[in-house]
Amino acid sequence: MVRPPLTALSRDIPAYGGHAARTPMALVTEGSAAGFEDSAARLVPRGSTAPPR
């Protein structure tokens, strides 16, 4: 789609969705919900990143 391909950060989107689905259910059934600790983002280097000098 884009030239050069852009470097990006990759996140665990399914984990966000799972947490979003569990949180309201936990609030209704237990009265509180556990916190969510985000995993570290992963750098995905692509064509927009130059090699080190």
N, C-alpha and C positions, 0 to 999 in steps of 0.2 A: 504494500500500500504506500509506503513512504520510502524514499531513497535519500540517504542511506537509512537502513533500519535503525530505529532509535533504541538506545540503551535504556533500560527500565528497571524498576524494583518489582520483584515478584512477591506477592502475598498469598497466604492460604485462604482464599475466598470461601471454599466449602466450610472451613472452621468458623468463619464469621457467620455464615448462614445457619450452621448447626447451633451456634450459641444464640442467635436471634430467635430460633424456633424453640429452644429449651427455656429461655428466660421467662417468657410470659407463662408457660406451663408451670414452672417452679414457683412463680409468684402466686398463682392461683392455688396450687396444691399445698405449698409449704409456707407461703407468706413471705418468703425472701428468696433471692436468687444469688448464686455464687458469682464471684467476679470472673472476669475473662482476662487471661494474660495472653497478649498477642505474641506470636512467635516472631523471631527476627526476620526482617525482610531480606531477600536474597537479591544481589545485584546480577542482572542478566546483561552482560556486555554484548553489544551488537556493533553494527557498522558506524555508529555515530561516536564511538569511543576510539580515540587515537592511541597507538602504542606508546609506552613510556619513552621519554627522550633519553 
